[in-house]
């Protein structure tokens, strides 16, 4: 274990966080808010600690292997969340530090689960930081820094593979730094387009920016009590469509820019993603049609909620907890499926679900024809056995984590029930935010104890980092020097 390299990058990340805090600080200055001092104190603390770690841990070797990649990713996300929670507590807008950590982890992991009872009482600077964490965490904290820090070895691909979601992560172009720049350029451009379109719908620049942060990171922190229902049908359609866009693998957008349209058309994951979305949208539209006054309202609300839940964004235009049981059940299913690998969405990922189904099909075929030899194919290419094994192991760990978190939440006394605790577990591990019943779109997570909030914070990190980095962080063998 190259401990010096781990601490060195951790220091760089804290310096980067200090720089990122300058934006909400500027917002609070613009609106003449007292929370400016909370951001200033946190930024200075983050800068001082980061510089200290960076200066005292100059590594003799800068090579990063898979072991260091996992450890760096897990530590950075934990430390940046702990530091990022300080402005909430110092400003006294979320005085309980456990609550502040929950809110910050929810932001960085793009979950959108909240303990804030009245979001409109928060200052604009705090609201900006809250939504900005979505945008930072959406594409990946470390990927952002890799795009701007010079002289990083291309072996840092192990960091990218540990942070970017999906069963397989590869560089778009040979150099990792260039890959990071391309991904973030696409991310920024699509976010900017959404900001402009929301401005055309009557939102202020501040509202457009914060909702675009939430959409781009598929996070879902709102700034109004009614969430997106507060805004016009036009704005609801724009956000609904962009949530769907940000749930697509960003490699697809690179292929479009590079005019490699054949590669886009061959993408089975994109086909599965759009098919699952369309089928769910149609089924729910029929199931909830009796609840709304006209066809357009039914279609808009169904489209928006299916897009929001499948991409694990969590914005809402209606209280879907009041929908029929079939629709609520289907929402839970697509919540677990999630978006595409290499996107900002959470969940199992469409590619994993497709590979699991193909593996089941292969096993059934083998049972019927024991001597047959079949290869699982995806995107017209054979999938190697190591990848299939990784998908199977991940799914098993995913189920174990759900069971463990659910059982810990069941220690909570009434009024928490099975529906609330199970949906809260699924919502946090899949980085979706709202669940059902007490934690539904009309509720929040404030009533949970500090213990349960810590458990759910860990669940959000497990979901965003896809289990392995956190699991390996607490494995003693990972910390051995050789």
Phi, psi and omega in degrees: 000122178274081186298322180299320179292322178298311181293324180297314179290324176299319176298316178300321181293322178292324174296318178296320179296321177300320179293320180295328179293344179295330181293305177297332176297317179295322178297316180293327175293317181300319181266010176055051183254148182290340181295352175308317182294326178296318178290322180295313180298316180295318181296318179294319177298314181296318180295313181297313180296318179297315179297320180298312179296320183293319184283324184272355184237040177300114185285142175286325177239133182260003181291135178245121177259179183303321181302309179296324180302312180296315182296315180300312181300311182297313182294318181298315181295322179291310183295317180294329176290318180295320178285319181296341179281342185300318179302324179298316184283316181298321179285349182068015177281333166228084190296330180280121184296325178298320177296318181295319178296316177304312182296320182288316176300319178299324179289306182297324180277003180057038179275309179088005173288136187228152174252000182283123182281323180228093187296334183286350177275347179287148178290161183293325178296317178293318178298322179296312180299319180302314180281328180296328177299328175300312185293322179294313184282341184302303180278337179125126181300312184288327178297322178299314182292324177298331181286335186248340181274126179282164171062030173270137180296148178290353174290352176291002172303333177295329175291315180299317181291331179280338185257320183282127186289148176130159181291330180223130177232123179232160178286142177290316178237164186306321183270130183297317181301320179292322176300313179300318180295318180297312181299315181289329176296315177298316180302313182293317182296313180296321177298316181297320179298318179295320178303314182297315181295324177289326175298322178294337180270005175102356175289152172287167179299319179299313180294318180299317182295313183293321178288329176290323174302313181293324179286314182298317179276002187045051183259301173098012173293123178265169178240004176232151180301324183273007183056228184279347177298340180293335188260172186292159175305325178300311180297324178296319178294318180299311181294320179300316181291318181289330173299318179296320180296317183284351175274358181269146175303127184293342174299329178299318181292326176295318178297323178294315179298321180280003179061033176259067187295329179300322178296325178293314182293335180276352184290107179290327180297318178297319179297314178299315182302309182292326179293313179298318179299310185296316180297316179296318180299314181294314181298316181290323178302315178294320185291329184254003186304328182288347183276344188240160189286328184213172184296316184296322179293321178297312182296316182297312181293321179293314179301313184297312185289324177294317178297316181295317183283318182293324178274003179057036178279305175099359173296157178218150173245345178218164174274090184290353175293344178264001178288163177302158183303321181300314181294319178295320178296317179295323177298321177296323180293311182288338173298319180287326179292310178076200183262202182276156171294151180073013175250184177268001182281160179259208180084183178297329185091138183303319183297321178295315180300316179298316180292323176297317179295318179295323177295319177299316178299320179295319180294321178296316179298321180292326178293324180283326181229081187305331183271355182285150176237118182234149181246134176283127180244146176213133187056038178065016178238144176292139179264126183290157185295330179297319178295317179297320178296317179299318179297316181295315180296318179299317181297319178297314178297322178301313179294318179299317179297319178300314181296317182295313180296317180299316181294323177293323178291332180290354173285344179292140178284170174304152016272009180291129182238182183300315182299315180296310185293320180292315180292325177296319178298309180296321182295322182279317179293328179267004177058045182259322178107268182287142175245228180234164177062238185298326181260022179289182182299337178266357181242198176200189186258011186299328186286344178293151178288166179300322178300312181294326178293324176294316178301314181290328176296317176297319179299319179296319178293320177301317180292314183291320182269003177057048165069306191302313180302317179291321180297316182287332178302325183259019175262115184306324182298334181293335186266359178291145186293326182241000000 
